[in-house]
Amino acid sequence: MNEEESTLAQILEKYLECSYVDAGGVVCERFEKKRVDKIGDLEVQVYRDHVPPRFHVSSKQKSIDARFHLSSCRFLNNKHGVISNSDIEIIKNFYNQNPDRFKNLVKEHGQMNQ
């Protein structure tokens, strides 16, 4: 894939993530994500309509966009970039040691997906 095709693929992926087709066949935009928490220089976001239920962790520099399973905080994959094993452990430990913040993460995800 050349650079132009890669850019087009990225644009389409972003567009498809932040839109949906309603019952009448009209393409509608939706709020695609909400920042819920911050762990050091990492931001935690929840998205609408994600299966399996998950949250994303991204860096300020946008060089990381990692996905974690919502109920277990298990690392799923990288949407793009690379996240270190130490950052994965920091995220898991953060939510294990802060159950109220984890409850808030789950609550925010639920509100986004009502």
Secondary structure, 3 states (H helix, E strand, C coil): CCHHHHHHHHHHHHHHHCEEECCCCCEEECCCEEEEEEECCEEEEEECCCCCCEEEEEECCCCEEEEEECCCCCEEEEEEECCCHHHHHHHHHHHHHCHHHHHHHHHHHHHHCC
